[in-house]
Amino acid sequence: MSAHPLDDPAPSAPPHGRPRKAAIAAWIGSALEYYDFFIYGSAAALVFPHVFFSPDDPATATLISLGTFGVAYAARPLGALILGHYGDRLGRRKIMVFTLMLMGFSTFFVGCLPSYAQVGTAAPVLLVLMRVLQGLSAAGEQASANSMTLEHAPESRRGYYTSFTLNGTQAGQILATLAFIPVAALPEEQLYTWGWRVPFLLSAIVAVVGYVIRRKLEETPTFLKASADADVAKLPLAHLLRHHWADVLRVVAASLIATVSTIFTVWALAYATSDSAGLDKSAMLWVGALANAVALLAIPLWARLSDRIGRKPVFLTGAIGSAVMIFVYLWAISTGSYPLVFLSGILFFGVVYSAANGSWPAFYGEMFSTRVRLSGMAIGTQIGFAVAGFAVSLAEQIAGPDGKNWLGVAGFTAAVCLISAVAALTGRETHRVPTAELGARPAEVEPERVASVPTPSA
């Protein structure tokens, strides 16, 4: 199938691509940005119920605190609409710089917020506001970084290079976890007054480092060519919904796989360290750190495999495997056995889930053309991620008042994984499709462009 001339005129092998530089910028930027994003998750599970909410009802405080973690996911679809539009209009690099600066700013100010004891209900309100800004930032981060790396990458290695974005995300989770391990070990009085603020205040470094790294990155050859040919969509969202609506819905459903990450990172941590399970906070943080360390190695390996055998088989391995492993991991926590928890957690999140994480950046991005790639990825993923974010609060409800119904939470998570697997099955395999033909729709015609074409005289 050939590409429509108005859809994606870029050559299949961009002559001036910088795949390694783009991948490094995506990795470092994602690591720094998601350090910010995930320290909030650790704090929401371990600290914020004691700092930002009324001490009169600890169970409700924990539930609301975990709910604020999901607020960022609710803000992400709005951020995707805005940043996706400007990313496809102005370029990938500008959005990558903007999102990193916004994340650094909002996270730094979380560390400056007054507590509930100091200002009452104003404290959680300000906390939610900063969390919304984090969500707006994250909405454009992965989509812009994925688009950047995909459009710089050689055709035969798109999976490998785009996986660096998710690899950086895992690195950010490791940094966030390691930052909280010494903090969580502090005496409670120090932890709840100043200790928890330190990881957030360090995010000032994120803004500086991220700006230096990303401001020198070249725009992608395909976007530059589209700009030179005046082939940038004036209204990317309208073009996306007219010609790619089915792919957007497919990405939304497949992106529900992110529920695995939020359940593992936030709910399972809260459950493991609760009175019902009674596991040590520092030990559980180490489970996350080691699992993410293994994921750093597993993600690019799975991505390289997807370049050889296809995106769908690898993604399905991760989705279906995670549906099984969530039962094993939560059961291990319920036994109180640290060896079982470490082994199952590393195998689950570090190896099996990494199959989905390693393949989806290329899988989703290859569904769309250059004209709407950033918009399509941003909107599709962020709607799915929004549902995944609130999965933590839903899991808390499923677990019941005593928080012991881990089997129900595992069943819920497994069902979501299977929905993602079915969505992936409905997509076409794209790992061998030339870059110029990705997302091509031969029937696409833009009225505003066709109107400018002279009509032959009779």
Secondary structure, 3 states (H helix, E strand, C coil): CCCCCCCCCCCCCCCCCCHHHHHHHHHHHHHHHHHHHHHHHHHHHHCHHHHCCCCCCHHHHHHHHHHHHHHHHHHHHHHHHHHHHHHHHHCHHHHHHHHHHHHHHHHHHHCCCCCHHHHCCHHHHHHHHHHHHHHHHHHHHHHHHHHHHHHHCCHHHHHHHHHHHHHHHHHHHHHHHHHHHHHHCCCHHHHHHHHCHHHHHCCHHHHHHHHHHHCCCCCCHHHHHHHHCCCCCCCHHHHHHHHCHHHHHHHHHHHHHHHHHHHHHHHHHHHHCCCCCCCCHHHHHHHHHHHHHHHHHHHHHHHHHHHHHCHHHHHHHHHHHHHHHHHHHHHHHHHCCHHHHHHHHHHHHHHHHHHHHHHHHHHHHCCCCCCCHHHHHHHHHHHHHHHHHHHHHHHHHHCCCCCCCHHHHHHHHHHHHHHHHHHHHHCCCCCCCCHHHCCCCCCCCCHHHHCCCCCCCC
